[in-house]
Amino acid sequence: MIYNPAIRAEIFTIPGLIGLIMQNITIMLTAFALVRERGTIEQLIVIPIKSAELMVGKIIPYIFIAFFDFTILLSLGVFLFKVPVKGNLLLLFLLAMVFIMVFIIVALSIGILISTIARTQLQAMQMTVMTIMPSIILSGFIFPLEAMPYTM
């Protein structure tokens, strides 16, 4: 109520939507990419690199993709939906980069878990949706502000 006295739904919804889209894109991309490489993972085990180097090599492209997605989503939120960004924009991008790095590691872990179980990309997509749905429902994003009880 302090930051949104007019109770505009966009100001509540758009930042949450940015997080959900980032979650969906990163988990799906990592799960799909790793399922496709089922035959090459055995070849990667043979080459003389450490597993940490392999994971960093897998993470770096997704960090750039996620940061690009964040920039586009934030721009759409500001210019299309008129969601104000108050404060230092450079600090927002710096903290978003830290968030993206941590989030990519978590998404990569979930994607690796899904890709070890799934045999095809269709199975990976279905398992990703089943993984993401509880987080969407439990986040409180689905329920509108008007449906919540007014308490003081």
C-alpha positions in Angstrom: 0.0 0.0 0.0 2.9 2.4 0.6 4.4 1.9 -2.9 1.1 1.6 -4.7 -1.5 3.8 -3.0 -3.8 3.8 -6.1 -3.9 0.0 -6.0 -3.1 -0.4 -9.7 -3.0 -4.1 -10.5 -0.2 -3.7 -13.0 2.2 -2.5 -10.3 1.6 -5.7 -8.4 1.3 -8.1 -11.4 4.1 -7.1 -13.8 7.1 -7.6 -11.5 5.7 -11.0 -10.4 5.1 -11.8 -14.1 8.7 -11.0 -14.9 9.9 -13.5 -12.2 7.5 -16.2 -13.5 8.5 -15.7 -17.1 12.2 -15.8 -16.1 11.6 -19.0 -14.2 9.7 -20.7 -17.0 12.2 -19.8 -19.7 15.3 -20.8 -17.8 14.0 -24.1 -16.5 12.6 -25.1 -19.9 15.7 -24.1 -21.8 18.0 -26.0 -19.5 15.8 -29.1 -19.4 15.4 -29.2 -23.2 19.1 -28.6 -23.9 20.2 -31.3 -21.6 17.7 -33.9 -22.9 19.0 -33.3 -26.4 22.5 -34.0 -25.3 21.9 -37.4 -23.8 24.4 -39.1 -26.2 27.0 -36.4 -25.9 27.1 -36.4 -22.1 29.0 -39.7 -22.1 31.4 -38.1 -24.5 31.8 -35.1 -22.2 32.7 -37.4 -19.3 35.7 -38.7 -21.3 37.2 -35.3 -22.1 39.7 -33.9 -19.5 37.5 -31.1 -18.0 36.2 -30.9 -14.5 32.5 -31.1 -13.9 32.5 -27.6 -12.5 33.9 -26.3 -15.8 31.2 -28.2 -17.7 28.5 -26.7 -15.5 29.9 -23.1 -15.9 30.0 -23.7 -19.7 26.4 -24.7 -19.6 25.4 -21.8 -17.3 27.0 -18.9 -19.2 24.7 -18.8 -22.3 21.6 -19.0 -20.1 22.9 -16.1 -18.0 23.1 -13.9 -21.1 19.7 -15.1 -22.3 18.0 -14.5 -18.9 19.6 -11.0 -18.6 18.4 -10.2 -22.2 14.9 -11.5 -21.3 14.9 -9.4 -18.0 15.8 -6.3 -20.0 13.0 -6.8 -22.5 10.4 -7.7 -19.8 11.4 -4.6 -17.7 11.2 -2.4 -20.8 7.8 -3.7 -21.7 6.6 -3.2 -18.1 7.8 0.4 -18.0 6.8 1.5 -21.5 3.7 -0.6 -22.3 2.1 -1.0 -18.9 3.5 2.2 -17.3 4.9 0.5 -14.2 7.2 3.0 -12.6 10.7 2.1 -11.7 11.8 4.2 -8.7 15.4 4.2 -7.5 18.7 3.6 -9.2 18.3 1.7 -12.5 22.0 0.7 -12.5 21.5 -0.9 -9.0 18.4 -2.7 -10.3 20.3 -4.2 -13.2 23.3 -5.1 -10.9 21.0 -6.9 -8.4 19.1 -8.5 -11.3 22.4 -9.9 -12.5 23.1 -11.4 -9.1 19.6 -12.8 -8.9 19.9 -14.2 -12.4 23.2 -15.9 -11.6 21.8 -17.6 -8.5 18.5 -18.4 -10.2 20.2 -19.9 -13.2 22.1 -22.3 -11.0 18.8 -23.4 -9.4 17.1 -23.6 -12.8 20.0 -25.6 -14.2 19.8 -28.0 -11.2 16.0 -28.5 -11.8 16.7 -28.8 -15.6 19.4 -31.5 -14.9 17.0 -33.4 -12.6 14.3 -33.3 -15.3 16.7 -34.2 -18.1 17.9 -37.3 -16.2 14.4 -38.6 -15.9 13.0 -37.6 -19.3 13.8 -39.5 -22.4 12.4 -37.0 -25.0 11.9 -33.3 -25.2 8.1 -33.8 -24.9 8.6 -35.6 -21.6 10.9 -32.8 -20.5 8.3 -30.2 -21.4 5.6 -32.0 -19.5 7.8 -32.5 -16.4 8.8 -28.9 -16.5 5.2 -27.7 -16.6 4.4 -30.1 -13.7 7.4 -28.6 -11.8 6.5 -25.0 -12.5 2.7 -25.2 -11.8 3.0 -25.7 -8.0 5.4 -22.8 -7.8 3.0 -20.6 -9.7 0.0 -21.7 -7.6 1.8 -21.4 -4.2 3.3 -18.0 -5.0 0.0 -16.3 -4.8 0.3 -14.9 -8.3 -2.9 -16.4 -9.6 -5.3 -14.9 -7.0 -6.3 -11.3 -7.7 -5.9 -8.6 -5.1 -9.6 -7.9 -5.0 -10.3 -11.5 -3.8 -8.1 -11.1 -0.8 -9.8 -10.0 2.4 -9.3 -6.4 3.7 -7.7 -6.4 7.1 -6.2 -3.7 9.3 
